[in-house]
């Protein structure tokens, strides 16, 4: 079989023209005179036609068996004339190549009766071929011919509209993202705002709960809703007695620092408050201050109010005047015009004017604290004293050392149980509460007989003082109020001794502004007429001195001792 397509043997050559239906090669014999002939429209170029090289690709040169055409061997390319005839297509030539080289399905090129290999193509941009049958390169510049789209390979050029579309899509996407981002930020801010408002609300409710300002949630007397009972709260208490050295009488208040609730208070104690001394005698607060002094009155107050008073501060009016001047005057709302006690001239300008925000110096503050208009109850004057004390606390330093210096500057002789340092530290704490608005003034309500009611026990004694009221029993003995109009101070004490020994309860009625010639024993209730008669006999007075009239506060019988009173020698 090799003899058929071996160029070195025989005069006839065979050429592979295809494959039959069984995959066997099909050959045809090439006459000798045709062995040097090359068919095809591109034979003159020395190239074979590669149907898979693509449009415009230059055909690869054919390597012959040593008998290459003169055109390829010598390098002198001669023109090949196209006769216009194509060699007949042999039978079993599926590709219709005629005498041309045939490309088999396996990429091999067959020509001149034997298999040839395709030379390596070089990088070259060939001229576009013309119509079928026109050799490559035969077209001259400027020739106008018809071209078919199949003859060109088109490279996809970028379209300007596509760039615009991409830009628009990017813009739309970016705008959408910005909108979403803005929505996320808005939601974040809204959430943050809601959280802040919730925290503020919770904090506000917490503060109101802590401050005890939510009705129903705070326990009685316990700031901030604490469950600490009023009795279990810690309090510091001192009693202050104001002695009016320019006139007569005393005024008493309690200064209270509740360290549990952080609340300060001034409790005003009326002079008619009934107390019981050591021997069981019922007396009044005013009488106890005058007779029993600081220690005795403090013990009696502890018994009646259920408190634990730590010290007594006797504040005479000259020291009050100095105290006001040391703190730099006070500002209070006055409720009355107060005349100057040193001016007797009628129609003179008042020392203190009635009105809000009045600034008072030392002298004016003392005049206002001790002022009691004609026909006023003692409680009216007591309330003015309470205003002055709260005004002093608002101007007092909140620093313990500075407050102690102020107290030391007064040069008072204090009760042994209360030192300058203790009083200064105590006043500094109250000053801080008064400046912060955590301070109040309350009047202790006292009944006509000087005892404390159940309401009094709840509102002031229990809540502010944390104590329990223990007033002397109203039915234990007949309560006799004695006023001295004899001009002799000792006659009051002598009458007290006689009455106490007779089983009566003695109530201090004070000293009259002038003398009275005859004594009087008065009763207001007809049931007390017999008691009044017995009191008159006990005092050495006659039945003619007994009459129905006005009885002093808290008393069953009132006695006015006149010049006809003769104290018992016993």
Secondary structure, DSSP 8 states (H G I E B T S, - for coil): -HHHH-TTS-S-EEEEEEE-TTS-EEEEEE-GGGTT---STTGGGTB---TTS-TT----BB--SS---HHHHHS--------S------TT-TT--TTS-EE-TTS-EEETTEEE-B------------STT--TT---TT------GGG--------HHHHHHHHHHHHHHHHHHHHHHHHHHHHHHHHHHHHHHHHHHHHHHHHHHHHT-STTTS-TT-GGG----TTTS-EEEEEEEEE-TTSS-EEEEEEEEETTTTEEEEEEE-TT-EEE-TTS-EEEHHHHHHHHHHHHHHHHHHHHH-----EEEEEEHHHHHHHHHHHT-EEEEE-S-B--TT---TT---SB--EEEEEE-HHHHHHHHH---TT--HHHHHHHHHHHHHHHHHHS-SSHHHHHHHHHHHT----TTS-HHHHHHHHHHHHHHHHTT-EEEEE----TTS---HHHIIIIIITTS--------TTSS-EEEEEE-SS-THHHHHHHHHHHHTT-EEEEEEE-SS--SS-EEEESSGGGHHHHHHHHHHTT--GGGEEE----TT-SEEEEE-TT------
